Amino acid sequence: MTFPVIGRVSYTDTFLAPRAGHLHEGQDLMGQKMMPLVAAADGFVTFITIPQASYGYMLVITGDDGWSYHYLHINNDTPGTDDGQAPMSDVFAPGIERGARVNAGQLVAYMGDSGNAESTGPHLHFELHDPSSAAVNAFASLKAAPHLTTPAPPAPPVPDVPRLAGGDRVATAVAASKAGWSSATHAVLASGDNYAEALPASVLAAKLGGPLLLADATGAPAAVLRELARLHTTDVTVVGSVPAAADEQLHAANVNVTRIGGGDPASTAAAVAEVVGAAGGHAVIVNRERFADGISAAGLAAGRGWPILLSGRDELPAATRDALASLHVTDSYVVGGDAVVSSALDSTLPDAHRLAGDDRYATSVAVLDEVLHLGGRSLGRMYLATGTNYPDALSAGALAARVRGVVLLVDGTGSASDSASQAFIADHAGEVGLKAVLGGFAAVNVPATIRIASLFGIS
């Protein structure tokens, strides 16, 4: 974090100090009017008060990592006065508006005493919130933050690429649900911390015609419960290691709960497979430790009634072998090369077909080619998911199945290791249409976004 003020300020730790009728959730950085206030992190302006609110001028910057930085009591006076008549040029920096992209250290506003700080000395009331929107004590972060002597250059504009994103993996899954479903009698809840369970669960969600939503350590988060209410969901299937508290929370929301799986991920995937079935005798096999291949596999399996079953590199778990037998699987797709799932296992699998490339992105292209060969999916409804981190991509399979679209992995870090994916998009320039990128800028960063925009002709 970059220190949010340029110049000398004083402050003590006042987090949760008593105030009139509430507790103080920020730190007061005492200084002088018109001291430059700068962005604490790379991100976007997500809230701004124009005109001034009763509590003064305020803005919120949400960083690419989902954390947010709140600036309150921004200047409202003509310099040298206390008239409350500051022109906007003495309140916010040029170009600062809702949705504007900012760089860490970029000038965003000026210190003042607006709102209920008129009777105090000029200061910045600064708050730090985690991706769940909970206020966090910023004192240690402020003490450790580097101080600038001059503002950093403004951020260049970022192309407006469509996204489905939230402050964390739970919120991103909710965003995907809102994009795909106006109502859903059934939904599936899986752990956002266990992709080896969540990926098979995405196939189950597609089978049941509802979204995949994610639990956290508390069970069913409030955002999930609100989404279930919006969808008028009556039944939720809870998969695997979701905390038991989720059952009580869902029951309290008048939702029927069915649990599937538990124990190790391979057993959970097998239990899910028993519900999904194996339409046409097909199943998809992925390495339980390779999330990127699993996301590609979900794009293949979801919506076809094919289960995802889990493998190690050199062995098939007993639960997977048993599921293949009980489901009478006659054709299996193995996603990933020999380094991911040993070719020695092919002889133990029913009529194994391997979908693989030189890396995770080439494998994603190989899977997508097979999806197109099978038919029923459109390149005009493409979802891009990061191949470098899994949480924001977990809902991609169920969502793509819902709209008969496709999923392709990209390098969300912007280091351009996804040459196979880029080449695929370029080679199909007349056919591809971007529905959305899954996840925020923490998942698919600015350089990656600029590259995606160029590939899809988005300015």
KETOR-138651 format. One record per residue (C-alpha): residue number from 1; x, y, z. Coordinates in pm, 1 decimal, m for minus. Layout:
N
<node NUM,<X,Y,Z>>
...
! end
This chain:
459
<node 1,<0.0,0.0,0.0>>
<node 2,<117.3,352.4,m82.2>>
<node 3,<73.0,610.8,194.4>>
<node 4,<m236.0,812.1,92.0>>
<node 5,<m107.3,1161.8,176.2>>
<node 6,<187.2,1355.0,38.5>>
<node 7,<335.5,1565.8,317.0>>
<node 8,<378.5,1547.5,692.9>>
<node 9,<80.7,1421.8,892.3>>
<node 10,<27.7,1297.9,1246.8>>
<node 11,<m188.6,1010.2,1361.7>>
<node 12,<m235.0,757.3,1639.0>>
<node 13,<m420.0,427.1,1631.7>>
<node 14,<m788.0,518.5,1665.5>>
<node 15,<m941.4,205.6,1512.7>>
<node 16,<m1260.1,112.4,1702.0>>
<node 17,<m1224.3,411.5,1930.8>>
<node 18,<m1566.2,524.1,2063.9>>
<node 19,<m1738.9,803.1,1876.8>>
<node 20,<m2084.3,951.6,1918.2>>
<node 21,<m2313.7,655.5,1861.4>>
<node 22,<m2057.9,437.9,1682.2>>
<node 23,<m1704.0,305.6,1677.0>>
<node 24,<m1434.7,467.2,1465.9>>
<node 25,<m1343.9,234.1,1178.8>>
<node 26,<m1059.9,437.4,1032.2>>
<node 27,<m744.0,631.9,1102.6>>
<node 28,<m741.6,1012.6,1114.3>>
<node 29,<m434.6,1151.9,937.6>>
<node 30,<m408.6,1509.3,1067.0>>
<node 31,<m256.4,1764.7,832.6>>
<node 32,<m333.2,2081.1,637.5>>
<node 33,<m598.4,2175.3,386.8>>
<node 34,<m508.6,2106.4,24.6>>
<node 35,<m244.6,1845.8,105.0>>
<node 36,<m240.7,1605.5,m191.5>>
<node 37,<m421.7,1275.7,m140.4>>
<node 38,<m302.6,989.0,m359.2>>
<node 39,<m429.7,642.0,m450.3>>
<node 40,<m314.9,380.8,m201.7>>
<node 41,<m317.4,106.5,m467.3>>
<node 42,<m379.8,34.2,m832.8>>
<node 43,<m751.5,6.5,m889.4>>
<node 44,<m1069.9,188.5,m977.4>>
<node 45,<m1276.7,463.0,m821.3>>
<node 46,<m1587.6,274.0,m714.1>>
<node 47,<m1763.4,543.1,m508.7>>
<node 48,<m1755.6,921.9,m506.6>>
<node 49,<m1978.1,1188.2,m353.2>>
<node 50,<m2073.5,1455.2,m603.2>>
<node 51,<m2241.2,1668.8,m482.3>>
<node 52,<m2111.4,1674.6,m126.2>>
<node 53,<m2290.1,1445.3,120.0>>
<node 54,<m2378.2,1529.1,479.5>>
<node 55,<m2058.9,1353.7,591.4>>
<node 56,<m1851.6,1549.5,340.7>>
<node 57,<m1674.6,1469.9,19.0>>
<node 58,<m1564.3,1107.8,m6.6>>
<node 59,<m1424.2,859.0,m253.3>>
<node 60,<m1350.7,488.6,m246.5>>
<node 61,<m1080.0,315.4,m448.9>>
<node 62,<m1116.1,m59.6,m491.8>>
<node 63,<m781.1,m218.4,m559.1>>
<node 64,<m716.5,m490.6,m812.3>>
<node 65,<m691.0,m736.7,m522.5>>
<node 66,<m1042.4,m656.6,m399.6>>
<node 67,<m936.0,m447.4,m98.1>>
<node 68,<m1085.9,m99.6,m80.4>>
<node 69,<m950.8,232.2,44.6>>
<node 70,<m1191.4,495.2,177.1>>
<node 71,<m1110.6,869.4,179.1>>
<node 72,<m1341.5,1096.3,383.2>>
<node 73,<m1353.7,1469.5,470.0>>
<node 74,<m1195.5,1570.2,139.4>>
<node 75,<m1158.3,1947.2,95.6>>
<node 76,<m1469.2,2159.1,37.0>>
<node 77,<m1325.4,2509.1,86.4>>
<node 78,<m1181.9,2770.3,m143.1>>
<node 79,<m808.9,2773.2,m55.5>>
<node 80,<m738.3,3008.2,235.4>>
<node 81,<m1101.4,3009.2,355.7>>
<node 82,<m1352.6,2794.2,537.9>>
<node 83,<m1638.5,2885.7,304.3>>
<node 84,<m1752.1,2541.0,193.9>>
<node 85,<m1751.6,2669.8,m165.5>>
<node 86,<m1453.1,2492.1,m319.3>>
<node 87,<m1460.7,2448.1,m695.1>>
<node 88,<m1435.2,2085.8,m802.3>>
<node 89,<m1074.1,2144.7,m907.1>>
<node 90,<m991.5,2191.6,m535.0>>
<node 91,<m1186.4,1883.5,m427.3>>
<node 92,<m1095.7,1599.7,m662.8>>
<node 93,<m809.0,1572.5,m908.4>>
<node 94,<m884.7,1596.1,m1280.8>>
<node 95,<m1036.3,1279.8,m1424.1>>
<node 96,<m1139.3,1136.4,m1087.2>>
<node 97,<m1489.6,1001.4,m1128.8>>
<node 98,<m1671.1,677.7,m1066.5>>
<node 99,<m1515.8,403.9,m1281.1>>
<node 100,<m1186.8,586.5,m1338.3>>
<node 101,<m871.8,376.1,m1333.7>>
<node 102,<m597.8,495.2,m1094.7>>
<node 103,<m236.2,401.6,m1029.9>>
<node 104,<m89.7,372.1,m681.8>>
<node 105,<39.4,719.1,m589.4>>
<node 106,<m176.0,905.0,m842.1>>
<node 107,<m328.0,1232.5,m722.6>>
<node 108,<m696.3,1178.3,m645.6>>
<node 109,<m809.3,1460.3,m413.2>>
<node 110,<m709.6,1715.7,m148.1>>
<node 111,<m724.5,1707.3,232.5>>
<node 112,<m993.0,1915.0,402.9>>
<node 113,<m1253.0,1924.4,678.2>>
<node 114,<m1578.4,1866.9,492.1>>
<node 115,<m1897.6,1727.2,642.0>>
<node 116,<m1895.7,1643.1,1012.0>>
<node 117,<m1525.4,1734.6,1034.8>>
<node 118,<m1590.9,2110.1,1008.3>>
<node 119,<m1531.0,2148.6,1382.3>>
<node 120,<m1203.9,1956.0,1378.4>>
<node 121,<m867.8,2018.2,1222.7>>
<node 122,<m817.2,1924.7,856.9>>
<node 123,<m755.0,1554.5,819.4>>
<node 124,<m807.1,1250.5,605.2>>
<node 125,<m1029.9,987.5,761.2>>
<node 126,<m882.8,678.8,596.8>>
<node 127,<m1040.1,332.8,608.1>>
<node 128,<m915.1,m2.5,480.6>>
<node 129,<m1169.3,m275.4,392.9>>
<node 130,<m1099.2,m634.6,296.7>>
<node 131,<m1265.2,m798.5,m7.4>>
<node 132,<m1568.5,m894.2,204.2>>
<node 133,<m1615.1,m520.3,283.6>>
<node 134,<m1520.3,m565.7,650.3>>
<node 135,<m1324.6,m274.7,797.6>>
<node 136,<m966.7,m366.1,891.3>>
<node 137,<m730.6,m168.7,1113.2>>
<node 138,<m509.2,24.7,871.7>>
<node 139,<m262.2,150.1,1134.3>>
<node 140,<13.7,m106.3,1070.5>>
<node 141,<m27.8,m78.5,692.8>>
<node 142,<1.8,299.6,710.9>>
<node 143,<314.2,273.0,925.4>>
<node 144,<473.2,36.4,673.3>>
<node 145,<359.6,219.9,359.5>>
<node 146,<612.5,413.3,148.3>>
<node 147,<564.4,791.8,137.3>>
<node 148,<579.5,978.6,m192.2>>
<node 149,<708.0,1332.5,m235.8>>
<node 150,<533.4,1387.0,m568.6>>
<node 151,<228.5,1214.1,m720.1>>
<node 152,<271.8,926.6,m963.9>>
<node 153,<155.8,968.9,m1325.1>>
<node 154,<m214.4,907.2,m1391.2>>
<node 155,<m318.4,561.5,m1504.6>>
<node 156,<m380.9,519.3,m1876.5>>
<node 157,<m734.4,420.2,m1972.7>>
<node 158,<m814.6,48.8,m1970.5>>
<node 159,<m1035.2,m96.0,m2246.3>>
<node 160,<m1387.6,m170.8,m2130.2>>
<node 161,<m1378.7,m549.6,m2152.0>>
<node 162,<m1694.9,m719.1,m2018.8>>
<node 163,<m1635.1,m887.0,m1684.0>>
<node 164,<m1815.5,m1098.6,m1432.0>>
<node 165,<m1640.3,m1014.7,m1110.3>>
<node 166,<m1679.6,m934.7,m745.3>>
<node 167,<m1458.0,m847.9,m453.9>>
<node 168,<m1377.4,m1213.9,m392.5>>
<node 169,<m1444.5,m1561.4,m532.6>>
<node 170,<m1784.5,m1579.0,m362.1>>
<node 171,<m1896.3,m1250.9,m518.2>>
<node 172,<m1761.3,m1349.7,m860.9>>
<node 173,<m1966.0,m1670.2,m852.4>>
<node 174,<m2270.3,m1461.5,m759.5>>
<node 175,<m2198.7,m1231.4,m1054.3>>
<node 176,<m2184.7,m1534.0,m1284.7>>
<node 177,<m2515.3,m1654.9,m1142.1>>
<node 178,<m2679.0,m1318.9,m1206.4>>
<node 179,<m2550.9,m1320.6,m1563.7>>
<node 180,<m2690.7,m1663.6,m1639.8>>
<node 181,<m3005.8,m1707.5,m1435.1>>
<node 182,<m3311.6,m1495.1,m1359.4>>
<node 183,<m3447.7,m1780.7,m1149.3>>
<node 184,<m3332.5,m2130.1,m1056.1>>
<node 185,<m3518.2,m2385.9,m848.9>>
<node 186,<m3194.5,m2569.6,m779.0>>
<node 187,<m2839.5,m2446.7,m708.0>>
<node 188,<m2516.6,m2614.4,m603.3>>
<node 189,<m2290.4,m2493.7,m322.9>>
<node 190,<m1924.5,m2600.4,m315.9>>
<node 191,<m1616.7,m2485.1,m130.5>>
<node 192,<m1437.0,m2190.5,m285.9>>
<node 193,<m1117.0,m2322.8,m129.8>>
<node 194,<m1126.8,m2668.7,m287.2>>
<node 195,<m1125.7,m2663.5,m666.4>>
<node 196,<m1100.5,m3043.6,m685.5>>
<node 197,<m1452.4,m3053.7,m539.6>>
<node 198,<m1587.2,m2740.7,m706.5>>
<node 199,<m1506.9,m2844.2,m1063.2>>
<node 200,<m1707.9,m3170.5,m1050.4>>
<node 201,<m1977.6,m2968.7,m871.4>>
<node 202,<m1998.4,m2729.7,m1167.8>>
<node 203,<m2101.2,m3023.8,m1386.1>>
<node 204,<m2367.8,m3114.3,m1129.2>>
<node 205,<m2495.4,m2755.6,m1133.6>>
<node 206,<m2534.1,m2772.4,m1511.6>>
<node 207,<m2714.1,m3105.4,m1477.2>>
<node 208,<m2959.8,m2952.9,m1230.9>>
<node 209,<m3006.7,m2637.9,m1437.0>>
<node 210,<m2876.4,m2394.6,m1177.2>>
<node 211,<m2564.4,m2199.1,m1088.7>>
<node 212,<m2259.2,m2304.6,m892.7>>
<node 213,<m2220.4,m2084.3,m585.0>>
<node 214,<m1929.3,m2089.1,m342.5>>
<node 215,<m1907.6,m2129.5,31.6>>
<node 216,<m1641.4,m1985.8,257.6>>
<node 217,<m1512.6,m2078.3,602.8>>
<node 218,<m1834.0,m1952.0,765.4>>
<node 219,<m2060.3,m2167.2,548.2>>
<node 220,<m2307.3,m1995.4,318.1>>
<node 221,<m2207.2,m1626.0,299.5>>
<node 222,<m2471.8,m1354.0,309.6>>
<node 223,<m2411.5,m1278.8,m59.5>>
<node 224,<m2498.8,m1639.0,m145.3>>
<node 225,<m2815.1,m1631.8,65.1>>
<node 226,<m2922.8,m1309.6,m106.3>>
<node 227,<m2861.1,m1465.5,m447.1>>
<node 228,<m3064.4,m1772.5,m358.4>>
<node 229,<m3349.8,m1544.6,m252.3>>
<node 230,<m3327.0,m1354.4,m582.9>>
<node 231,<m3336.4,m1681.2,m775.7>>
<node 232,<m3628.0,m1815.2,m567.6>>
<node 233,<m3420.4,m2128.0,m512.0>>
<node 234,<m3591.5,m2400.9,m311.5>>
<node 235,<m3325.2,m2674.4,m321.0>>
<node 236,<m2948.6,m2658.8,m276.6>>
<node 237,<m2706.9,m2947.1,m315.9>>
<node 238,<m2406.8,m2896.2,m89.7>>
<node 239,<m2093.3,m3068.6,m214.6>>
<node 240,<m1801.2,m3203.2,m15.8>>
<node 241,<m1617.2,m3006.1,248.9>>
<node 242,<m1853.0,m2708.3,280.3>>
<node 243,<m1879.6,m2631.9,655.3>>
<node 244,<m2177.2,m2788.2,832.5>>
<node 245,<m2292.8,m2439.2,932.2>>
<node 246,<m2408.2,m2390.7,572.7>>
<node 247,<m2686.0,m2645.3,622.6>>
<node 248,<m2830.9,m2450.5,913.7>>
<node 249,<m2798.9,m2120.8,728.7>>
<node 250,<m2976.1,m2262.0,423.8>>
<node 251,<m3250.7,m2421.8,631.4>>
<node 252,<m3304.0,m2086.8,804.0>>
<node 253,<m3353.9,m1936.6,457.0>>
<node 254,<m3626.6,m2197.2,387.5>>
<node 255,<m3408.7,m2390.1,143.8>>
<node 256,<m3402.4,m2769.9,127.1>>
<node 257,<m3051.1,m2911.8,158.7>>
<node 258,<m2902.2,m3228.1,12.1>>
<node 259,<m2539.7,m3318.1,82.5>>
<node 260,<m2315.0,m3511.9,m152.4>>
<node 261,<m1965.3,m3637.2,m87.5>>
<node 262,<m1712.3,m3573.1,178.3>>
<node 263,<m1377.4,m3713.5,271.2>>
<node 264,<m1122.4,m3689.9,m7.1>>
<node 265,<m1189.5,m3504.3,m335.9>>
<node 266,<m1181.0,m3820.5,m550.6>>
<node 267,<m1457.5,m3976.1,m341.7>>
<node 268,<m1657.9,m3655.2,m358.4>>
<node 269,<m1618.5,m3639.8,m736.3>>
<node 270,<m1733.9,m4001.0,m757.9>>
<node 271,<m2037.7,m3927.3,m542.5>>
<node 272,<m2122.7,m3631.7,m764.6>>
<node 273,<m2079.2,m3852.6,m1070.8>>
<node 274,<m2344.0,m4091.4,m941.1>>
<node 275,<m2594.7,m3805.1,m957.3>>
<node 276,<m2469.7,m3660.7,m1286.9>>
<node 277,<m2461.9,m3999.6,m1458.3>>
<node 278,<m2253.1,m4075.1,m1765.4>>
<node 279,<m2462.4,m3986.9,m2067.4>>
<node 280,<m2362.4,m4192.2,m2370.2>>
<node 281,<m2112.4,m4377.2,m2152.6>>
<node 282,<m1878.1,m4075.5,m2134.2>>
<node 283,<m1666.6,m3944.4,m1847.5>>
<node 284,<m1386.4,m3687.7,m1821.2>>
<node 285,<m1067.6,m3757.2,m1625.4>>
<node 286,<m845.1,m3480.8,m1483.1>>
<node 287,<m554.8,m3464.5,m1243.2>>
<node 288,<m693.0,m3359.1,m904.4>>
<node 289,<m397.4,m3122.9,m855.3>>
<node 290,<m415.6,m2940.7,m1191.2>>
<node 291,<m689.1,m2681.4,m1158.2>>
<node 292,<m628.3,m2527.6,m1501.4>>
<node 293,<m696.0,m2854.4,m1683.6>>
<node 294,<m996.5,m2904.2,m1458.9>>
<node 295,<m1145.6,m2571.4,m1565.6>>
<node 296,<m1103.6,m2671.5,m1929.6>>
<node 297,<m1259.2,m3009.8,m1848.2>>
<node 298,<m1562.5,m2842.4,m1689.7>>
<node 299,<m1616.0,m2650.8,m2013.5>>
<node 300,<m1630.0,m2985.5,m2193.4>>
<node 301,<m1835.1,m3187.8,m1944.9>>
<node 302,<m2088.0,m2937.8,m1809.8>>
<node 303,<m2421.2,m2953.5,m1985.3>>
<node 304,<m2356.2,m3294.0,m2144.9>>
<node 305,<m2435.1,m3513.7,m1848.3>>
<node 306,<m2072.2,m3625.9,m1829.9>>
<node 307,<m1904.4,m3646.5,m1491.0>>
<node 308,<m1558.4,m3521.3,m1403.1>>
<node 309,<m1357.9,m3785.4,m1218.5>>
<node 310,<m1021.3,m3732.8,m1055.0>>
<node 311,<m686.5,m3897.6,m1108.7>>
<node 312,<m335.2,m3872.6,m977.3>>
<node 313,<m43.4,m3851.5,m1216.0>>
<node 314,<40.0,m4221.2,m1192.0>>
<node 315,<m264.8,m4382.4,m1035.0>>
<node 316,<m641.0,m4387.6,m1041.4>>
<node 317,<m800.2,m4360.7,m697.1>>
<node 318,<m1022.2,m4652.8,m602.6>>
<node 319,<m1323.7,m4419.7,m591.6>>
<node 320,<m1261.8,m4322.6,m954.6>>
<node 321,<m1221.1,m4683.4,m1067.5>>
<node 322,<m1540.8,m4779.8,m888.5>>
<node 323,<m1733.2,m4488.9,m1043.8>>
<node 324,<m1618.4,m4579.7,m1393.6>>
<node 325,<m1748.2,m4932.3,m1339.5>>
<node 326,<m2077.0,m4844.8,m1168.6>>
<node 327,<m2161.2,m4582.6,m1431.4>>
<node 328,<m2074.8,m4822.7,m1714.5>>
<node 329,<m1839.8,m4571.1,m1873.8>>
<node 330,<m1732.4,m4682.6,m2221.3>>
<node 331,<m1551.0,m4366.6,m2340.9>>
<node 332,<m1322.9,m4144.9,m2134.9>>
<node 333,<m1162.9,m3812.7,m2215.1>>
<node 334,<m829.4,m3757.7,m2040.0>>
<node 335,<m746.8,m3387.5,m2012.3>>
<node 336,<m374.3,m3309.8,m1999.4>>
<node 337,<m52.5,m3460.6,m2127.3>>
<node 338,<162.9,m3742.5,m1997.4>>
<node 339,<322.2,m3515.3,m1736.4>>
<node 340,<m26.8,m3453.9,m1593.3>>
<node 341,<m192.6,m3795.4,m1627.4>>
<node 342,<52.2,m4069.5,m1721.9>>
<node 343,<m15.4,m4234.8,m2056.4>>
<node 344,<40.2,m4564.1,m1875.1>>
<node 345,<m306.1,m4513.7,m1724.2>>
<node 346,<m474.8,m4505.5,m2064.8>>
<node 347,<m494.5,m4885.0,m2075.7>>
<node 348,<m680.7,m4886.1,m1743.0>>
<node 349,<m943.4,m4639.6,m1868.8>>
<node 350,<m1236.2,m4721.1,m2095.9>>
<node 351,<m1146.1,m4623.6,m2455.3>>
<node 352,<m931.1,m4327.2,m2349.5>>
<node 353,<m917.2,m4017.5,m2571.6>>
<node 354,<m650.6,m3768.6,m2470.6>>
<node 355,<m696.5,m3392.7,m2506.0>>
<node 356,<m362.4,m3224.6,m2443.7>>
<node 357,<m116.5,m2962.7,m2556.4>>
<node 358,<229.2,m2840.6,m2467.6>>
<node 359,<96.7,m2631.1,m2177.6>>
<node 360,<m229.8,m2554.1,m1999.8>>
<node 361,<m332.3,m2306.1,m2270.1>>
<node 362,<m264.7,m2545.1,m2556.9>>
<node 363,<m459.5,m2807.1,m2361.9>>
<node 364,<m746.1,m2559.7,m2323.6>>
<node 365,<m744.5,m2508.6,m2701.4>>
<node 366,<m742.6,m2885.9,m2759.2>>
<node 367,<m1044.6,m2922.2,m2530.8>>
<node 368,<m1222.7,m2633.7,m2702.3>>
<node 369,<m1161.4,m2788.8,m3043.5>>
<node 370,<m1330.6,m3105.5,m2918.5>>
<node 371,<m1619.9,m2905.0,m2773.8>>
<node 372,<m1676.0,m2746.2,m3113.8>>
<node 373,<m1645.8,m3083.5,m3286.6>>
<node 374,<m1917.1,m3224.0,m3059.8>>
<node 375,<m2145.9,m2935.1,m3156.7>>
<node 376,<m2411.6,m2740.9,m2972.5>>
<node 377,<m2178.9,m2464.6,m2852.3>>
<node 378,<m2103.2,m2123.8,m3003.1>>
<node 379,<m1771.5,m1938.8,m3027.0>>
<node 380,<m1981.5,m1624.9,m3023.9>>
<node 381,<m2041.9,m1685.5,m2653.4>>
<node 382,<m1689.1,m1721.0,m2517.8>>
<node 383,<m1589.4,m1689.5,m2153.7>>
<node 384,<m1224.9,m1632.0,m2066.3>>
<node 385,<m1088.5,m1763.8,m1738.1>>
<node 386,<m743.8,m1723.4,m1592.8>>
<node 387,<m508.9,m2018.2,m1614.9>>
<node 388,<m295.0,m1886.7,m1330.8>>
<node 389,<m539.0,m1891.7,m1038.2>>
<node 390,<m855.3,m2091.8,m996.5>>
<node 391,<m1115.1,m1923.9,m770.9>>
<node 392,<m1275.4,m1679.1,m1013.2>>
<node 393,<m1301.2,m1945.0,m1285.5>>
<node 394,<m1488.3,m2211.3,m1089.3>>
<node 395,<m1833.0,m2106.5,m1213.7>>
<node 396,<m1730.5,m2088.4,m1578.9>>
<node 397,<m1835.7,m2440.2,m1675.7>>
<node 398,<m2192.7,m2417.4,m1548.5>>
<node 399,<m2237.5,m2068.2,m1692.0>>
<node 400,<m2103.5,m2162.6,m2035.9>>
<node 401,<m2331.9,m2466.3,m2042.9>>
<node 402,<m2626.9,m2245.5,m1953.8>>
<node 403,<m2580.0,m2018.4,m2257.1>>
<node 404,<m2436.4,m2289.9,m2486.8>>
<node 405,<m2106.1,m2109.6,m2490.4>>
<node 406,<m1742.3,m2205.4,m2447.8>>
<node 407,<m1455.0,m2154.9,m2203.2>>
<node 408,<m1094.0,m2070.9,m2289.9>>
<node 409,<m801.9,m2017.4,m2054.6>>
<node 410,<m584.1,m1706.5,m2075.8>>
<node 411,<m277.2,m1590.3,m1887.5>>
<node 412,<m422.6,m1349.8,m1633.7>>
<node 413,<m80.7,m1220.4,m1529.3>>
<node 414,<m24.6,m1049.2,m1863.4>>
<node 415,<306.4,m1230.0,m1922.6>>
<node 416,<170.2,m1367.1,m2253.1>>
<node 417,<245.3,m1732.3,m2185.5>>
<node 418,<m93.2,m1812.1,m2342.4>>
<node 419,<26.6,m1800.5,m2703.3>>
<node 420,<m194.5,m2097.1,m2794.4>>
<node 421,<m507.3,m1921.4,m2667.3>>
<node 422,<m413.0,m1596.7,m2840.0>>
<node 423,<m353.5,m1782.4,m3166.9>>
<node 424,<m690.8,m1957.7,m3138.5>>
<node 425,<m874.6,m1627.2,m3093.7>>
<node 426,<m683.0,m1468.5,m3381.7>>
<node 427,<m747.5,m1766.8,m3609.2>>
<node 428,<m1122.6,m1746.7,m3538.9>>
<node 429,<m1150.5,m1369.3,m3550.3>>
<node 430,<m1467.4,m1376.5,m3755.5>>
<node 431,<m1641.7,m1618.8,m3521.2>>
<node 432,<m1541.4,m1542.2,m3162.1>>
<node 433,<m1746.9,m1312.7,m2945.3>>
<node 434,<m1648.3,m1231.0,m2588.6>>
<node 435,<m1928.4,m1276.8,m2338.2>>
<node 436,<m1711.5,m1195.9,m2037.6>>
<node 437,<m1385.7,m1237.7,m1853.3>>
<node 438,<m1436.5,m1429.4,m1528.3>>
<node 439,<m1290.1,m1239.2,m1234.9>>
<node 440,<m1158.4,m894.1,m1155.1>>
<node 441,<m819.5,m740.5,m1213.8>>
<node 442,<m663.1,m960.6,m947.8>>
<node 443,<m747.9,m1257.2,m1171.6>>
<node 444,<m693.9,m1098.7,m1515.7>>
<node 445,<m476.5,m791.8,m1473.5>>
<node 446,<m447.7,m473.2,m1678.3>>
<node 447,<m180.9,m591.3,m1927.6>>
<node 448,<m379.4,m910.8,m1987.0>>
<node 449,<m698.0,m707.0,m2028.9>>
<node 450,<m533.8,m482.2,m2286.1>>
<node 451,<m416.0,m788.2,m2479.4>>
<node 452,<m763.7,m944.0,m2468.1>>
<node 453,<m920.3,m620.1,m2588.5>>
<node 454,<m681.7,m612.8,m2882.9>>
<node 455,<m763.4,m972.5,m2976.1>>
<node 456,<m1136.2,m904.4,m2972.6>>
<node 457,<m1115.6,m559.5,m3131.7>>
<node 458,<m1238.8,m378.4,m2819.7>>
<node 459,<m1121.8,m20.4,m2784.9>>
! end
